[in-house]
Amino acid sequence: MQARYGEGPPRRYEQARILGGGSAINALLSNRGSPADYDEWAALGAAGWAWDDVLPWFRRIETDRDFDGPLHGKDGPLKIRRPDAAALSPFVARVREVLAGQGHPVRADQNGEWLDGTFPSAVGQSDAGTRQPTSLTWLTAAVRARPNLRILTGHQAMRLILDGRRVTGADIAGPSGAVQRIAAARTVLSMGAIHSPAMLLRSGIGPAGGLRAAGIAPVHDLPGVGANLMEHPSIAIGAYLPPALRVRDEDEHHEQGVWRWSSGLPGIPAGDMHGSILSRSGWHSVGRRIGSIFFWVNKSYSRGRVTLTHPNDAPRIDFAMLSDRRDLDRLKQALRMGAAALTDPRLSDCGPVFPTSYTPRVARVAAPGRWNAIQRGTLSAALDAAGPLRAALIHGLVTQGVTLRALLADDAALEAFVQANVGGTWHASGTCRMGAGGDLWAGTGPDGAVRGVTGLSIADASVMPSIPCANTNLPTIMVAERIAAMIASALRQAEGSGDMPSERC
């Protein structure tokens, strides 16, 4: 899909079209965010979603292999582990040492007490070191064998079917394009913060004026659908690594270190900034030669929107990143702090250091294919052999003439670079947010039920009132578990009262 990030032209925004969704392709980082994130959810009208409410659910979905105690789970389906000191790449270990010398303490547990510092990354991996998508950890063989479960892959959900304001099912298109109708007493959308609101909009649920403009007859005027789109704006800084600083264990996860700090901007909570310290910047030969710190604004304030221009078109995505000045200022701060870290004398054997981002050019380098592999191999060999010409090679081919020194010397140039190169983190959220009954901009209630219609709930990142200071995988799983439990509880109560619908979910 194409999305508008900031002031530049639209760029590609990847989404997982696979069973398990984002958990099948994400970077595996397994953090929950700040307790203050969830207290804020409750304050924004999502009653029952404060930290003390959600912590038991975070615990029940995980088995932490390294820590126990009141903040960690020991018998959940998702295994959480951290690289030990022997597995850390020398680059990551050295960066953490440098940051400690600059006042950022070395700590052991990023899912422990919410403190600033650097941490070994908590990652969701099986004991064998493999990925754990929800399609395997939750849809186990026993679950798949249930007689009331039918899994269809290779299909596309088209639109919801409504009888007045009651959702009675959905139309889906199969691999041949043939459309079939699935009837349901209750329908749950779990399509993510881009496609869940798009499905509502296609079905006539959303802001009436926007629906009419897209040629869709409004069924229910719900202004908040598609609004409040949130992401973690990102930027990065990289450095060429000599062989001695490269990855020791090719099987070890590449995001081996986390740097959390507080920007100090007025009124912004602690731990509002994040840096992933990467032992390699890509899966390929060039990426193995580049170590980097990938920054994002953990507590972002910019808000965008998902809309439709035609019922059959892909959704229009405008993140409006950096539209809130605080986000822009903090990414600039991140680049300055990253430069101070990677140009420290204790890292003098790596370099040059350069600003970077996940731009379309970077994405093209990583694309599979024989010709791309030849180009990557040639560039890798050139980087190793360049010696004193390495800086010129990187600035010519990678940064297109932009140097870190020039950016740090000119605040206007630094600002322009960030605005032109800001990226996302694939943490889209908030477009059908939970809220109190009188909140006209809340798309769902605290139970995930869509406002103003019956028989329809949402259980994904779109219901988040504000974006947590975390990769959104664990928070999304927690949300889905809680909403599933709420739906099951409501069905049991209805069954006990004899008020069950004629069809099961």
Buried (B, 14 or more C-beta within 10 A) or exposed (E): BEBBBBEEEEBEBEBBEEBBBBBBBBBBBBBBBBBBBBBBBBBBBBBEBBBEBBBEBBBBBBBBBBBEEEBBBEEBBBBBBBBEEEBBBBBBBBBBBBBBEEEBEEBEBBBBEBBBBBBBBBBBBEEEEEBBBBBBBBBEEEEEEEEEEEEEEEEEBBBBBBEEBEBBBBBBBEEEEEEEEBEBBBBBBBBBBBBBBBBBBBBBBBBBEBBEEBEBEBBBBBBBBBBBBBBBBBBBBBBBBEEEBBBEBEEBBBBBBBBBBBBEBEEBBBBBBBBBBBBBBBEBBBBBBBBBBBBBBBBBBBBBBBBBEEBEEEBBBBBBBBBBEBBBBBBBBBBBBBBEBBBBEEBEEBBBBBBBBBBEEBEEBBEEEEEBEEBBEEBBEBBBEBEEEBBEBBBEEBBEEBBBEBBBEEEEBBBBBBBBBBBBBBBBBBBBBBBEEEBEEBBBBBBBBBBEBBBBBBBBBBBBBBBBBBBBBBBBBBBBBBBBEBBEEBBEEEEEEEEBBEEEB
